[in-house]
């Protein structure tokens, strides 16, 4: 078995690793650190949760321990697709370089240029950035990339999904040809192969096993919903989600709920809150300060349910998540692997429950082909009368802290890069998580998203226990009871009360 002490790391780095509590390197660390220390290029095919961040941070800080930074000329560069991942990489540097006197700057949106310029002016050993923000600084003439000796591209597959590949190519061209490149991707799409064969020189290629195939401590389940009408799918999935969370009871200490679209993240989070659950959304359209506050609440246990999009959740290191719920079946099978990998971390057991509608069959098949096993089917829990089940059941009020309301922002069209990291209410968002072609091509259920209108949030109601069951619940119960419901085209999913009153469906012979 390899030990960290076998890896030729700087003794001060070894000390920091020991203080972080890590005894032995993970497979990607054991294989990537030696060639990286020899200044070879590395191509790591590994995903979040494998310890890949330390596999490049540890050799980088060891190599950078000698030498000094010059003003505006960073000695190394790490590119990450999202602000959250960039911030986590920065935390890793702080941890592992704590006994070295290295300087770093984090260039992400939502932080003022002036502050970042000041850091760059002083000279930094390590620059950690999202691609758009980095190029913004470069174009303002505040930054020179000709001193970069080591360049890392992390989560390249996500960069591809987000349309960053042209930016990455440009950044490669701005750095010296002699640089060392450490390149990480969970998958090797043809475009990623092309980039690596263009910009990496004879890399050490290291592939580590997919977590999902190895993680026996994650119990997977698939629960089907079979709506009578397609336009009821989302509402029935929300009712199923509530029933599943309640059925897990106290075993569900906290959970991440994944949706495929940002709009759905908002709707699901709001719906859960309306039903008394302690839930909040996280996606790229939210202000950085809101995202940070939400994540902090989730980490410290004040927030119980985090409703997330794939990109927002990417790379988040939240060690103890008991459950993952897939509100939507992901359209990219590898996203399933990433999502369920959020639970069952660090040897803990976890449960991943996926809600699937008949239209998801082909995506489920693709996932099962990837993970090389069927996802065990589970019976749906009974959908109780929600008024009797209590608002949010065991999960509602416990430890509740109202999370800030998250304003919905219109997604402004912008060039991928211009939007990349714009501070504040972000055009960034649209670009942080662009609709994937597949997702965009999927027709939205008509009554969930009436044509030409943004999906309407469910009506805000006061949070304290509501005396009456929600309107939607009454409709659901009516349907279950076989009472007729006349379709009202154009009203979306939110049938006004006046349309509900006094309608009687005449049966033949009435
Ligand atoms: P990453 O794949 O870089 O996102 O890392 C996933 C998690 O593994 C993080 O919580 C790291 O702190 C943790 N980790 C990194 N290296 C090790 C190690 N050698 N042993 C145990 N945990 C580690």
Boltz pocket constraint, residues with backbone or C-beta under 6 A from the ligand:
constraints:
  - pocket:
      binder: B
      contacts: [[A, 21], [A, 22], [A, 23], [A, 24], [A, 25], [A, 26], [A, 29], [A, 47], [A, 48], [A, 49], [A, 50], [A, 51], [A, 52], [A, 53], [A, 54], [A, 315], [A, 317]]
      max_distance: 6.0
